[in-house]
Amino acid sequence: MAGFRDNTTTTLAAALKDQRVTRIVLLTNYTAEKDTWPNQQQLPGTYLAINRNVTITGAQGTQTVLDMAFKLSAALLCGSCRLTVQNLTVANERRGNGSPWDFFVGPAGSSKAAIIMKDIIRLRYGCTSANASIIVASALKRPDWLPGSSSGSQEFSVEDVDFQGHMYPQSLVSLDYAADIPRTVQEGRGAFGGYAVWGLNVTQLCMRTVATACLETKSVDACVNDLIDQALAGGQSAQQQQQLPPGLLAAAIAVPLLIALLLALAAALFISRRRKQQQQQLDALKQQQQQRLLQQQDSAKQQLVTPGGKSGASVGRQFGTDADPETGLLPNPYAAEGSSSVLCQGPLAGGSCWQQACLTSPIVGSLDNQEVQFGKLLGQGSFGRVYRAYWAGREVAVKVIDHDSEAHASVANEVELMLSFNHPNVVRALHCLTWTHHKQADVQPACGDSQHSLKQQQQQQQQQQQGTPAALANRSRCETWLVLEYCDCGTLHQIASEWLPGEECDEQMLERLLLLRDAAQGLAALHAKNVVHGDLNSRNVLVASSASSPCGMTAKLADLGLSRVLQQHATHRTTQTVGTMSHMPPELLRYGRMSTAVDIYAYGITMYQLYTGEEAFRNLHYGQFYNAIVVQGARPPVPPDMPSDYALLMQSCWAAEPGERPGISRVLQCLDSMIKERRKRLSIDDTSLPPPEHSQLQPWQQQHRSSKSSWVPLANSTNGKPDEGSCSGSHSGSLPDVAEGTSVTTGVTQAAATESVTQAPTSHFPAVPVAAAAAAAQAEEHGNDIHHGAFI
Ligand SMILES: Nc1ncnc2c1ncn2[C@@H]1O[C@H](COP(=O)(O)OP(=O)(O)OP(=O)(O)O)[C@@H](O)[C@H]1O
């Protein structure tokens, strides 16, 4: 706790509250305590009022640190009050975002309230230099809890130039952004939140500014955070260091040192964990290779065809579907082929390799033969090819992913997550093999000598962990084979392309709703385990035949967070956009904030795409898209012929505020009641939907897609879900009213906050979920992070 001096020693909040106090001196570094400030989301309308001119200062020449932190609190300056902050280093504990001044507000429209920064060192690793930031700041809506919020957008202007001193570059902070002001202009002042900010002798605002090229492809916050990462990794340029005043120079040396120390500590922890894991992997590998060698000696029958190997004769072969009545296994279509064994010759041509890791889903059970026999190419995504294949007596799809050894741990994490799911509406991952490839010269002799290979592997892994330049230059290429449940009907996108766009035909609508319901069930399974898909769109939903499904097909979620992880490690720009931009909600675009509510937004856009057959915002480039979604709050146009219940659910899913979107269980309830209504119209007299498919591994080889129009009456069973009939839109005048979505930022794995909800029975829109928002705010304040496609 810091002390203050003005006849008394007290907290900053108490001193500001006391209207007699006009000068507050910070005796020590201070970080605003969240408990001492009124929280606007818990106590709306109670803000700390400042009704006089007041100065907060550090002792002369000390540059004490004032960290206002980011709180959902506000101190309200009167219309003509001036808050002067001087002789301080101003910080904000939030990483990329937030000016310290977003804590203070003035009355809407006030031109006289002002915050004056004087003799301030304000350190900010990254700022944006885009002119667009002014537009964004201008159009920002004041949050409901701020005074004068009814007045709409923030005001922002650059006028009465007044900044002095060294600035890098000369810039003006407005909310989360810094706007460039040409050096010829003598700095400026901006008005926002009902007050003007003046900077007098402000020595440093931004260490670096974001390149416009980054802003063209990523969100502002993602770019700022990238910049911070670079700064943390590489430090600042010598030129910039020369410009620093002595106090700042000391800070500039101490801070990176501290950060380096922390990083070293984290790296040491990480390395020791990885070593342990790798030792385990090596042990397992050793065992497998020994077994494999024994098997090879016993039998020369097992043959392997690889996508890059001697597979020409096999590619394009169709599988039979006659399962052995006793074992339930399919005959091997390649058994008679004379293909050569590539054990330890590897899928990557021209060098040696070894099988580095091998994971099998617990749902598969023990296996005698894990070799993969490849069939025809099914498709190609941004990060690999997908083949039809035969594995362990099953017809499967194998995703072959190219990556380098650096990405291996992240890929393995995502794969492990996929292997852990066993739900009928999530594509099952059955098995995974990773091959690591080294140049022939690096590995002598060629593998086959498993002992030698293991030793080499250990050495190389050690080198890589140590990050020596030679090892980094020699970073190995890897190929991961992810064995997946085969989905014989393609993607939901392909299925939807056969529908007549926009036509409200009950049968077609029912099929659409049933498949959407499947996808929602998949999401519910993910969200129940605190996993966010993070890249939901109709191309990432696969469809398989299912005799037990009313429309003969079941939709299953694919991909989870794999694509995103691969993109993070990509050394080249892919031609396709990962994390389809059109499905990204404002909070993800703006703050990189990932939560279950991100999936719900994407679900709404998917509903639009499935109804209209059109990609939302197809022709917009990134800047236009960002402006439309984040700044203007635009959404795709609702077609006039779209049924009102469908439109209502879709629109509630893409609500701007994550807390206003329905939770996945509410989405399911709505879909159930919509399905029920269509079934009634089609005179299908069963009153309930079938329960979710049993989550055991199904004998896929026995599933065949029936004709899409061959409607099977729904089983007469109950799903046990209450049907409150409140999703029928204009009929009942209400909307889904359960809000979910812990608001958290991307990055680290952790537990989600439990939420309660506020119901809005009569309103067209759900009430703001106070507890949920508070939990979200708390999560944010505590730096709670999640990672899409990962446990939260
Ligand atoms: N389990 C599967 N069963 C049947 N076909 C599949 C399976 N997984 C993928 N496919 C097919 O392979 C194609 C490529 O899939 P992949 O996941 O590599 O890329 P994508 O999802 O289309 O693109 P991206 O990786 O860029 O998101 C899919 O469009 C689909 O047609």
The ligand as a Gaussian input file, in Angstrom:
#p B3LYP/6-31G(d) Opt

LIG

0 1
 N      -12.261000     -37.311000     -40.791000
 C      -12.492000     -37.033000     -42.072000
 N      -13.283000     -37.827000     -42.812000
 C      -13.520000     -37.533000     -44.109000
 N      -13.018000     -36.475000     -44.762000
 C      -12.227000     -35.647000     -44.075000
 C      -11.901000     -35.886000     -42.699000
 N      -11.112000     -34.874000     -42.273000
 C      -10.928000     -34.064000     -43.321000
 N      -11.591000     -34.516000     -44.411000
 C      -11.620000     -33.902000     -45.741000
 O      -10.357000     -33.338000     -46.012000
 C      -10.491000     -31.957000     -46.332000
 C       -9.305000     -31.196000     -45.792000
 O       -9.385000     -31.183000     -44.381000
 P       -8.463000     -30.290000     -43.462000
 O       -8.967000     -30.401000     -42.090000
 O       -7.036000     -30.602000     -43.725000
 O       -8.615000     -28.858000     -44.056000
 P       -9.748000     -27.780000     -43.896000
 O      -10.432000     -27.915000     -42.578000
 O      -10.581000     -27.831000     -45.131000
 O       -8.875000     -26.471000     -43.959000
 P       -7.991000     -25.820000     -42.811000
 O       -7.005000     -26.819000     -42.337000
 O       -7.364000     -24.700000     -43.529000
 O       -8.968000     -25.390000     -41.745000
 C      -11.824000     -31.532000     -45.711000
 O      -12.384000     -30.481000     -46.415000
 C      -12.643000     -32.782000     -45.813000
 O      -13.276000     -32.848000     -47.073000

